[in-house]
């Protein structure tokens, strides 16, 4: 029995030694720093897809291994809090939706992070646009027709939105104020379930990201009445902009990369420069565009300015609407 125990111990030790050597060899062969990229939304979402394209490009550009870590929940608040808590050794960055750095600080008393102190802008990657959508069976063919219908029938005045306190929430408020109609924002837990109810006619209209209804528009299941852009989109030139109806507001929502304020300065510099150079690569830009978002680079300084302008505008709407911060 003692002999068997000894034999088993020797075999186990040998296996451990071989595995350890293999692991060490693998680590040595890779020899790359690991970068953690936080995403505040679930796998399979548009932001997640964009994050993975960017992560691969960053890995290739500066010789790191970039791992995407999904931290969904609370409109990206959980991910932003994780970025604040990140250690310098974690090399943490975040693919950030403008809601996280513009709206959350406006609608939340204590978001658990300071977007100006805890996060450093690396660069904007893409813009995405907001659309007013109705079911294909809706009698409304234009924004004006929808407003007329909502004035005549209160049932038409309900508007599905992705989340309370989101930009679509306050765009609903703006439309109601401009046309003097009592629109009611109906918050959902994300845009996808809202789109399902819009297609099914459970809710007469919705305001949310255009990329979330692109396929539904192509197949004729929804109709887009207006889009929040400065100019009509090439992908839907027949759809008028809100600007054409006299709305003055920041036209584009965005996705950008932000770094933890604790990120090593040398690594931050490399990431910032690599992000800028990504937009010199047509193949990579095309990959960004495959997410149904519009590739649009902006450097750190321009990104700060965009956030300041958006915060000023949407902050005024939050106050005017008397939204109750949470």
DRENGUSE-517282 format. One line per field, with one value per residue: x, y, z of N, C-alpha, C in turn. Coordinates in pm, whole numbers, plus 50000, padded with zeros to 5 digits. Example, Ala and Ser with C-alpha at 12.3 -4.5 7.8 and 13.67 -1.06 7.14 Angstrom:
n.xx = 51319/51285
n.yy = 49431/49775
n.zz = 50780/50708
ca.xx = 51230/51367
ca.yy = 49550/49894
ca.zz = 50780/50714
c.xx = 51320/51290
c.yy = 49670/50003
c.zz = 50780/50787
END
This chain:
n.xx = 50084/50193/50385/50226/50107/50328/50403/50180/50201/50437/50367/50165/50312/50479/50300/50203/50436/50487/50258/50284/50520/50437/50241/50396/50565/50382/50293/50531/50577/50367/50397/50273/50122/49807/49505/49208/48890/48605/48254/47939/47710/47518/47662/47655/47513/47503/47705/47874/47964/48107/48302/48452/48561/48720/48887/49036/49173/49322/49487/49645/49770/49929/50052/49931/49718/49387/49107/48763/48523/48211/47991/47700/47406/47199/47204/47471/47597/47705/47933/48079/48128/48292/48511/48604/48688/48900/49226/49566/49718/49541/49502/49274/49012/48724/48455/48252/47925/47753/47551/47652/47844/47724/47437/47392/47531/47360/47104/47121/47164/47387/47600/47812/48057/48284/48269/48452/48675/48741/48769/48937/48935/48994/48929/48670/48478/48254/47945/47600/47255/46936/46602/46258/46004/45737/45483/45447/45183/45075/44878/45017/45232/45420/45606/45444/45191/45186/45189/44946/44771/44825/44729/44458/44388/44452/44564/44752/44961/45156/45496/45748/46057/46413/46506/46442/46520/46693/46836/46637/46413/46403/46395/46142/46002/46079/45960/45692/45667/45725/45519/45300/45163/45056/45273/45363/45630/45729/45908/46139/46327/46576/46627/46562/46340/46146/46128/46016/45757/45671/45665/45468/45250/45174/45253/45223/45431/45787/46103/46438/46767/46866/47009/46906/46671/46710/46706/46442/46313/46391/46258/46002/45859/45854/45816/46014/45997/46140/46476/46745/46973/47217/47217/47038/47050/47264/47193/46920/46779/46527/46412/46325/46507/46502/46589/46495/46241/46268/46401/46656/46931/47186/47299/47402/47443/47704/47975/48256/48602/48714/48959/49069/49142/49361/49522/49835/50047/50215/50103/49849/49910/50002/49765/49595/49719/49718/49444/49373/49513/49379/49175/49290/49289/49116/48990/48949/48786/48564/48487/48409/48186/48022/47869/47639/47663/47800/48123/48334/48582/48708/48935/49081/49054/48853/48650/48602/48495/48259/48118/48081/47914/47690/47613/47540/47317/47133/47116/46969/46723/46657/46620/46407/46204/46149/46240/46273/46554/46740
n.yy = 49879/50122/50143/50177/50423/50590/50561/50673/50936/51018/51006/51203/51429/51443/51493/51744/51892/51883/52011/52262/52351/52368/52567/52782/52805/52879/53126/53266/53260/53414/53659/53912/54214/54224/54372/54493/54526/54686/54645/54782/54647/54359/54051/54024/54254/54571/54745/54565/54413/54608/54666/54429/54423/54651/54573/54360/54501/54681/54506/54403/54635/54746/54537/54388/54179/54197/54171/54134/54227/54180/54382/54414/54617/54856/55064/55086/55176/55002/54901/55138/55201/54986/55050/55275/55156/55007/54865/54987/54782/54631/54738/54875/54963/55112/55053/55303/55425/55724/55775/55693/55882/56125/56127/55965/56100/56317/56227/56075/56079/55988/55845/55677/55712/55948/56106/56288/56278/56010/55885/55875/56022/55842/55813/55880/55631/55565/55699/55678/55676/55824/55721/55789/55563/55372/55112/54905/54891/55126/55422/55654/55821/56015/56242/56460/56354/56156/56311/56450/56233/56153/56369/56351/56100/55972/55722/55692/55835/55717/55637/55417/55372/55307/55314/55460/55804/55818/55954/55926/55940/56210/56328/56254/56415/56667/56666/56656/56904/57085/57041/57066/56848/56580/56359/56034/55883/55550/55345/55083/54781/54809/54839/54638/54469/54667/54721/54482/54501/54726/54639/54448/54603/54663/54893/55223/55373/55443/55554/55529/55372/55378/55170/54949/54893/54860/54624/54550/54760/54718/54483/54564/54573/54779/55138/55418/55742/55976/56093/56156/56338/56555/56565/56388/56033/55826/55564/55564/55766/55865/55924/56188/56433/56522/56778/56902/56951/57153/57105/57175/57026/56816/56607/56348/56044/55864/55620/55556/55517/55501/55538/55402/55627/55551/55420/55330/55593/55566/55349/55449/55656/55507/55369/55581/55692/55468/55429/55657/55604/55383/55469/55523/55298/55149/54897/54825/55035/54976/54743/54848/54987/54778/54718/54858/55113/55447/55498/55728/55913/56088/56282/56294/56564/56680/56503/56554/56811/56757/56605/56797/56984/56824/56758/57005/57070/56847/56847/57078/56997/56791/56935/57106/56927/56841/56601/56338/56284/55988
n.zz = 50000/50085/49892/49664/49722/49717/49454/49323/49417/49300/49031/49023/49092/48874/48665/48748/48730/48456/48354/48475/48361/48097/48114/48201/47984/47788/47887/47876/47605/47510/47653/47687/47802/47975/47890/48025/47904/47977/47934/47945/47878/47764/47619/47264/47213/47034/47124/47249/47031/46888/47078/47081/46825/46838/47051/46944/46746/46900/47044/46838/46756/46966/47091/47306/47509/47482/47676/47672/47902/48015/48194/48251/48322/48492/48302/48221/48445/48637/48510/48481/48747/48809/48655/48787/49026/48946/48961/48915/48804/48661/48414/48299/48076/47915/47694/47620/47639/47554/47736/47980/48056/48020/48075/48311/48527/48542/48605/48829/49173/49316/49132/49177/49065/48920/48630/48526/48690/48739/48498/48188/47872/47573/47304/47063/46899/46741/46614/46701/46614/46697/46665/46580/46594/46453/46449/46155/46083/46166/46125/46093/45884/45883/46099/46169/46121/46313/46547/46519/46541/46803/46944/46896/46985/47290/47335/47141/47232/47387/47429/47370/47537/47581/47846/48170/48214/48004/47696/47489/47656/47733/47486/47408/47586/47485/47229/47301/47431/47222/47037/47190/47305/47508/47551/47668/47816/47806/47993/47920/47988/47833/47473/47293/47391/47381/47107/47017/47126/46992/46724/46751/46804/47060/47181/47062/46951/46947/47078/47013/46967/46628/46504/46620/46494/46231/46067/46106/45984/45718/45659/45671/45909/46088/46086/46027/46139/46192/46239/46461/46352/46200/45923/45669/45680/45485/45462/45492/45323/45277/45516/45721/45919/46270/46293/46066/46139/46311/46551/46775/46885/47034/46786/46758/46931/47105/47100/47285/47385/47710/47965/48277/48542/48672/48499/48360/48254/48023/47888/47841/47663/47444/47376/47308/47081/46914/46878/46734/46495/46401/46240/46005/45866/45626/45611/45877/45961/45811/45939/46186/46095/46028/46244/46227/46313/46292/46203/46363/46441/46724/46902/47238/47344/47182/47238/47509/47482/47338/47525/47724/47590/47532/47791/47894/47730/47763/48036/48084/47985/48160/48396/48323/48272/48520/48618/48847/49021/49101
ca.xx = 50000/50284/50450/50128/50093/50449/50398/50079/50253/50539/50296/50098/50414/50528/50197/50203/50557/50471/50157/50341/50618/50364/50178/50502/50610/50278/50297/50654/50563/50280/50472/50200/50035/49665/49419/49069/48797/48472/48138/47825/47593/47540/47718/47562/47462/47584/47825/47963/48027/48205/48410/48535/48638/48823/48982/49128/49259/49416/49584/49739/49842/50028/50111/49871/49603/49271/48997/48637/48452/48077/47935/47573/47316/47181/47240/47616/47647/47787/48063/48150/48175/48403/48627/48655/48751/49008/49363/49658/49768/49439/49504/49132/48949/48581/48380/48157/47814/47741/47461/47729/47921/47640/47306/47395/47560/47250/46978/47150/47223/47520/47623/47920/48180/48292/48313/48564/48792/48771/48776/49017/48895/49095/48884/48539/48489/48141/47819/47478/47149/46810/46490/46119/45958/45599/45458/45416/45038/45033/44830/45109/45340/45516/45606/45325/45073/45187/45149/44801/44705/44840/44641/44319/44368/44554/44631/44865/45061/45254/45619/45842/46196/46497/46529/46409/46634/46777/46811/46503/46313/46393/46351/45996/45958/46099/45858/45566/45669/45723/45390/45194/45088/45097/45333/45403/45741/45708/46042/46163/46460/46650/46557/46514/46201/46059/46107/45923/45622/45635/45628/45342/45142/45138/45280/45205/45552/45904/46221/46556/46876/46828/47070/46825/46550/46750/46655/46296/46271/46411/46157/45871/45787/45839/45835/46089/45938/46238/46604/46818/47102/47222/47182/46974/47143/47276/47126/46774/46767/46387/46366/46365/46571/46430/46632/46408/46117/46298/46462/46798/46981/47300/47240/47454/47494/47834/48047/48395/48686/48767/49052/49072/49235/49480/49598/49973/50053/50275/50005/49743/49961/50001/49626/49540/49777/49672/49304/49372/49563/49282/49087/49364/49279/48981/48931/48904/48673/48451/48443/48333/48058/47939/47783/47527/47692/47878/48258/48354/48689/48731/49041/49044/49008/48724/48552/48565/48408/48130/48051/48040/47801/47574/47573/47471/47187/47043/47095/46859/46597/46630/46566/46277/46105/46131/46270/46316/46678/46728
ca.yy = 50000/50237/50152/50236/50566/50658/50564/50772/51070/51050/51035/51333/51533/51454/51561/51884/51954/51900/52116/52390/52391/52407/52695/52883/52824/52954/53264/53327/53278/53528/53772/54034/54268/54202/54489/54457/54623/54671/54682/54789/54587/54214/53997/54023/54388/54646/54796/54450/54380/54712/54649/54316/54464/54743/54499/54288/54599/54734/54401/54397/54763/54779/54415/54348/54089/54272/54082/54205/54181/54240/54415/54479/54656/54996/55158/55102/55229/54900/54898/55262/55187/54892/55122/55359/55072/54928/54886/55018/54658/54567/54800/54876/55064/55082/55105/55387/55489/55860/55773/55673/56001/56244/56118/55910/56203/56413/56170/55994/56160/55935/55736/55588/55744/56085/56089/56376/56246/55868/55833/55957/55992/55792/55853/55835/55530/55567/55763/55608/55774/55796/55725/55775/55445/55327/54983/54919/54906/55258/55515/55769/55807/56123/56292/56544/56267/56091/56411/56471/56116/56154/56474/56307/55975/55959/55592/55708/55923/55640/55621/55325/55418/55198/55320/55591/55894/55812/56064/55912/55987/56357/56365/56243/56537/56779/56660/56694/57047/57159/57027/57084/56723/56509/56227/55961/55792/55419/55287/54939/54737/54792/54875/54518/54436/54776/54701/54369/54551/54820/54558/54380/54699/54682/55033/55285/55441/55427/55633/55456/55364/55336/55043/54842/54871/54861/54506/54554/54854/54655/54379/54626/54551/54909/55255/55523/55871/56084/56051/56268/56363/56686/56543/56259/55922/55764/55434/55586/55905/55907/55956/56325/56451/56607/56915/56955/56993/57265/57067/57204/56941/56734/56514/56212/55975/55810/55517/55599/55443/55574/55461/55429/55735/55485/55353/55378/55697/55518/55264/55540/55724/55410/55343/55701/55703/55353/55453/55754/55542/55284/55529/55529/55163/55137/54766/54830/55128/54901/54652/54930/55020/54657/54714/54948/55245/55529/55526/55873/55936/56217/56270/56322/56701/56699/56421/56631/56921/56698/56568/56922/57040/56738/56768/57134/57064/56750/56891/57175/56923/56720/57032/57156/56821/56811/56459/56308/56207/55869
ca.zz = 50000/50091/49761/49571/49754/49669/49308/49284/49446/49198/48905/49037/49089/48737/48586/48789/48678/48312/48332/48516/48260/47977/48140/48204/47847/47716/47934/47826/47461/47487/47703/47658/47908/47955/47907/48051/47845/48034/47851/48036/47816/47752/47494/47152/47188/46939/47191/47271/46902/46859/47174/47042/46708/46887/47135/46855/46680/46999/47072/46726/46739/47070/47146/47433/47499/47533/47713/47691/48022/48019/48324/48218/48429/48534/48196/48215/48572/48703/48443/48514/48884/48805/48601/48896/49128/48885/49008/48805/48745/48577/48281/48264/47992/47899/47580/47692/47570/47607/47851/48103/48094/48009/48141/48447/48627/48548/48656/48947/49280/49345/49037/49220/48991/48869/48491/48496/48771/48742/48363/48097/47734/47479/47171/47015/46796/46650/46650/46666/46598/46764/46570/46620/46521/46474/46382/46013/46069/46215/46021/46082/45785/45909/46236/46187/46128/46443/46646/46504/46595/46950/46997/46883/47058/47394/47326/47049/47294/47463/47353/47433/47543/47631/47991/48229/48226/47885/47603/47431/47754/47728/47351/47416/47654/47392/47125/47364/47455/47095/46969/47289/47314/47627/47526/47788/47796/47868/48002/47910/48030/47708/47351/47222/47424/47335/46964/47004/47152/46884/46608/46780/46821/47201/47209/46930/46900/47032/47045/47057/46869/46493/46466/46676/46413/46090/45998/46112/45880/45587/45639/45672/46035/46153/46000/46096/46102/46203/46296/46524/46290/46135/45784/45646/45672/45353/45465/45488/45278/45273/45652/45758/46049/46364/46266/45962/46206/46398/46678/46789/46992/46991/46691/46760/47048/47066/47174/47295/47479/47824/48047/48420/48577/48729/48394/48348/48151/47898/47820/47795/47544/47334/47337/47244/46947/46835/46845/46624/46372/46353/46140/45879/45811/45570/45643/46015/45965/45756/46046/46280/46031/46019/46363/46196/46368/46200/46253/46373/46540/46789/47000/47377/47368/47115/47311/47629/47440/47302/47650/47790/47517/47553/47931/47909/47665/47826/48173/48082/47966/48285/48492/48278/48281/48662/48638/48983/49025/49184
c.xx = 50087/50351/50356/50110/50210/50447/50299/50129/50352/50471/50229/50196/50467/50429/50195/50322/50544/50373/50211/50439/50548/50301/50281/50552/50512/50282/50418/50642/50475/50349/50405/50123/49889/49589/49276/48978/48656/48366/48015/47698/47622/47606/47612/47501/47553/47713/47924/48036/48135/48326/48505/48618/48752/48928/49083/49225/49362/49525/49691/49826/49953/50082/50062/49766/49485/49155/48872/48563/48318/48031/47801/47494/47316/47229/47388/47678/47739/47926/48145/48204/48294/48529/48689/48736/48872/49144/49452/49705/49668/49434/49363/49091/48802/48530/48258/48050/47792/47646/47539/47799/47841/47516/47313/47431/47447/47127/46997/47218/47366/47548/47734/48049/48171/48352/48434/48691/48837/48794/48853/48977/49015/49056/48744/48559/48376/48027/47705/47363/47019/46695/46356/46058/45812/45584/45422/45266/44987/44983/44926/45223/45449/45509/45480/45199/45068/45140/44999/44724/44710/44751/44495/44289/44480/44628/44752/44981/45165/45376/45715/45984/46282/46513/46483/46534/46729/46751/46676/46391/46293/46364/46198/45937/45968/45990/45722/45557/45653/45584/45271/45100/45143/45148/45378/45515/45717/45843/46042/46301/46540/46563/46497/46372/46102/46026/46008/45780/45577/45588/45493/45224/45098/45162/45284/45327/45668/46016/46343/46659/46830/46886/46991/46699/46582/46691/46502/46239/46281/46302/46014/45791/45771/45858/45908/46041/46039/46364/46678/46960/47099/47179/47116/47081/47145/47199/46973/46745/46624/46335/46413/46430/46479/46466/46543/46275/46143/46358/46611/46849/47105/47249/47280/47487/47623/47878/48194/48471/48735/48857/49034/49172/49363/49564/49737/49984/50112/50177/49891/49786/49960/49860/49566/49589/49727/49527/49292/49410/49468/49198/49160/49355/49137/48912/48875/48784/48546/48397/48362/48193/47965/47846/47658/47541/47786/48016/48285/48458/48683/48837/48995/48989/48871/48615/48508/48468/48267/48050/48000/47916/47675/47521/47495/47330/47091/47020/46980/46726/46558/46565/46427/46168/46072/46147/46324/46441/46667/46857
c.yy = 50125/50258/50217/50385/50645/50672/50669/50914/51113/51086/51172/51448/51554/51528/51710/51958/51982/52012/52254/52442/52439/52544/52807/52912/52906/53100/53336/53356/53398/53657/53907/54083/54241/54331/54441/54566/54595/54716/54675/54726/54441/54172/53994/54159/54460/54698/54684/54413/54480/54698/54538/54346/54556/54668/54424/54385/54656/54633/54396/54522/54783/54655/54378/54241/54159/54177/54167/54142/54253/54259/54486/54519/54805/55096/55184/55151/55129/54894/55022/55258/55091/54958/55210/55277/54996/54965/54923/54894/54594/54625/54814/54995/55027/55136/55174/55443/55626/55868/55764/55800/56130/56231/56067/56015/56305/56357/56089/56080/56116/55817/55640/55606/55890/56077/56175/56337/56100/55807/55930/55923/55948/55831/55803/55738/55542/55652/55666/55706/55728/55817/55724/55668/55418/55189/55004/54940/55042/55345/55631/55738/55912/56161/56374/56459/56194/56188/56437/56355/56113/56260/56429/56186/55957/55825/55598/55782/55850/55612/55530/55382/55309/55197/55455/55676/55890/55933/56049/55956/56138/56408/56354/56369/56657/56783/56704/56844/57127/57157/57038/56963/56643/56370/56165/55864/55663/55348/55135/54908/54704/54819/54753/54479/54543/54757/54588/54418/54651/54741/54491/54473/54719/54825/55104/55352/55413/55518/55560/55448/55308/55199/54924/54813/54868/54744/54505/54651/54790/54554/54432/54605/54678/55019/55361/55658/55986/56030/56173/56276/56502/56676/56406/56150/55864/55632/55445/55729/55956/55951/56096/56328/56532/56754/56980/57001/57101/57230/57100/57127/56869/56619/56369/56164/55905/55693/55556/55509/55540/55480/55495/55540/55679/55413/55415/55477/55649/55434/55349/55611/55632/55385/55461/55714/55589/55373/55552/55688/55437/55339/55560/55395/55140/55004/54766/54923/55059/54802/54728/54957/54899/54641/54799/55082/55318/55556/55676/55900/56077/56195/56311/56463/56727/56621/56491/56743/56870/56664/56693/56981/56957/56747/56898/57126/56971/56782/56989/57103/56847/56814/57078/57052/56785/56662/56439/56222/56095/55841
c.zz = 50000/49956/49660/49593/49700/49517/49259/49306/49340/49066/48910/49028/48948/48648/48618/48731/48529/48281/48366/48413/48134/47994/48139/48064/47766/47755/47880/47677/47431/47529/47683/47780/47873/47983/47925/47995/47895/47935/47941/47984/47783/47622/47385/47122/47089/47000/47217/47142/46867/46951/47131/46917/46751/46967/47050/46788/46776/47030/46963/46718/46841/47142/47284/47404/47563/47554/47739/47809/48030/48162/48302/48342/48455/48429/48185/48344/48643/48641/48477/48656/48891/48751/48709/48996/49075/48942/48889/48731/48650/48436/48223/48178/47978/47766/47637/47600/47634/47727/47982/48149/48085/48097/48285/48552/48644/48619/48784/49053/49309/49252/49077/49144/48948/48729/48457/48571/48758/48605/48274/47953/47649/47337/47141/46900/46694/46705/46624/46680/46663/46665/46641/46531/46553/46409/46236/45988/46114/46101/45998/45986/45805/46056/46262/46199/46262/46552/46639/46564/46747/47014/46997/46970/47161/47390/47235/47113/47377/47375/47430/47428/47607/47782/48044/48242/48109/47796/47531/47525/47740/47588/47341/47480/47559/47285/47181/47387/47325/47032/47062/47292/47433/47599/47658/47755/47874/47875/47993/47967/47904/47587/47281/47261/47383/47187/46938/47024/47047/46762/46628/46800/46964/47247/47073/46871/46994/46985/47101/46946/46734/46457/46519/46598/46263/46014/45996/46008/45742/45556/45651/45799/46117/46049/46082/46046/46107/46270/46349/46468/46228/45989/45772/45628/45531/45347/45463/45446/45275/45410/45689/45895/46140/46340/46161/46020/46310/46533/46676/46911/46942/46907/46713/46900/47008/47155/47170/47391/47586/47903/48193/48448/48637/48623/48382/48232/48018/47818/47765/47667/47423/47283/47260/47101/46858/46791/46730/46492/46316/46239/46010/45806/45758/45605/45784/46030/45913/45860/46151/46224/46024/46139/46345/46266/46273/46259/46251/46481/46594/46896/47139/47400/47305/47189/47439/47593/47406/47427/47723/47723/47540/47695/47955/47851/47739/47973/48184/48066/48092/48386/48451/48292/48425/48691/48780/48981/49127/49260
END
